[in-house]
Amino acid sequence: MTQYVQKNGDSREDSLIINFDSNPIGMVVVDHSSTVKQFNPAFAKMVNLEYEQILEQKLGVCLGCENSFSQKCGEALACNAC
């Protein structure tokens, strides 16, 4: 399994990372501008993209949101309902 989130030596945080990585539910962490910072393998499988195609991309682009191509991701009117 690819390590999607880097461990840092803190056993509690490492445990959280292991649970994040091994969870069968797709999970993603984005910053204030909807840029993907971390994700688990289940998310990559869900969106059918490779690691390099997801990390540092806008979430809407990864999800194939039609609004992310016509407007700035996270700023379309439809984003409030997503």
Secondary structure, DSSP 8 states (H G I E B T S, - for coil): ----S---S-HHHHHHHHHHHH-SS--EEE-TTSBEEEE-HHHHHHHT--HHHHTTSBHHHHHT-THHHHS-TT-SGGGGG-
